[in-house]
Amino acid sequence: MTYETNPQLGEEIGYAVGETVELATNYWAGAVGDEGDKGKILRFAFDGRDIFAYVLVDNEVAGTQPFPLLPSEIKKVEGGE
């Protein structure tokens, strides 16, 4: 299955496909990862109200599926790791 990456949506929220980010909250602990866990943005989507960044978090909890996160739930990794 292929998805549109929608980079223009990422520009609207200040992120880009391929960018490394980290979780900025523990809200998804146990389901996606803990605050500070890192991942890569694979694509963006708009649900009619919010823009979501689909992030593939690099841990055993998240598995191999990207998870849709709001911009308030992620932050850029300093130094572009």
N, C-alpha and C positions, 0 to 999 in steps of 0.2 A: 504494500500500500504506500502511496506517495502522498505527500501533503504540500500545499503551498507554504512557503516559509514566511511570506508576508513581511518583508523587511521594512516596508513603509510604516507598518504599525509599530515596529520596534523603534523607528526614528521618533514617532510621536511620544514615546515614553522614555526615550534616552538610552535605549539598549540596541544591540545588534545580534544577528544570528552568529553563532560561534563564540560569543563572548562568555568568559568565565564569570560566574556570579556565586554568591553564597547566600544561604538562607538567613534572613534577617529576623526570624521569629522561631519560637518553639511550637507554634500552633500545629504544625504538621508532624511533630515528634511521634515516632512509632509508625507513621504511615509513609512519610517521605524522607525525613531526616531531621536532625537537630540543628539548632541555630549554629551557623558557622560552617556547616557542611557545604562543600562546593559542587558545582555542576556547570554544564554548558547549555546555553540557549540553543534549541534546535529550530524553533519556529514561533510565530505569534498568531494569535487568533482574537477576533472581536465577537462578543456574544450579543451585541446590540446595546450594551451598557458599559462593559469593561474590556480592556485589552489585557490578554493573558500572555505571559511568556511561558512556553513549554520548555521546562528545564529537565535535563537528564542528570540527576544527582548521582554522584560517584560514591555509592555506598551499598551495602547489602540489603538495606531496608527497601530502597526504591526499586531495586531490580533493574530491568532493562527498558522500562517504559517512561517516557518523559511525563512530567506532571505539570498541569497548568497552574501557574502562580501569578498573583497580582504584583504589580511593581512595588507595592509596599511590603511584600513578603520576601523580596530579594534585594541584594545590594551588590554593586560592582566590587570585584576583588582588586585591591590596591596593587599596583605594579603589573597588572595584566597577567597573572599566573595562568 
